Amino acid sequence: MELRIRFININPGYNEEIVEKSPTLYQYVKFVDIVRKYQQEMPFPEAVEKAIDECIKKGILAEFLRKNRAEVLRVSIFEYDEEEHMRQEREESRQEGIEQVNDLYDKLFELGRSEDVKRAVKDAKYREKLLGEFHID
């Protein structure tokens, strides 16, 4: 089984033809952009509050934001912690790298190539070459 995920950048200036096909997606992009604008001037929770107020006044996701204001605030502020998210992403990437290198060293030892292990430990370019050689990615 293989799962492929395609991410599409919907930030302003990217993939506008896709964003413009969906009024809701277009308005969501506007909301996020307004939050980011205010975030440059004030703490994130206040930025979200102010963006919600502005969007309601401008008719951007107005009905949704009126009905779900508390939930939007909770999800935006309390459930999504960008710094924690980035830390988790880095940790997952680090773990993946460790597993790849361990797989490489296991294969090299199985083949009696201990000199290659010694060199790969100290030489990142050589290690990358070996990872490619064994199709470990």
Buried (B, 14 or more C-beta within 10 A) or exposed (E): EEEEEEEEEBEEEEEEEEBEEEEEEBBBBBBBEBBBEBBEEEEBEEBBBBBBEBBBEEEBBBEBBEEBBEEBBEEBBEEEEEEEEEEEEEEEEEEEEEEBBEEBBEBBEEEEBEEBBEBBEEEEEEBEEBBEEBEBE
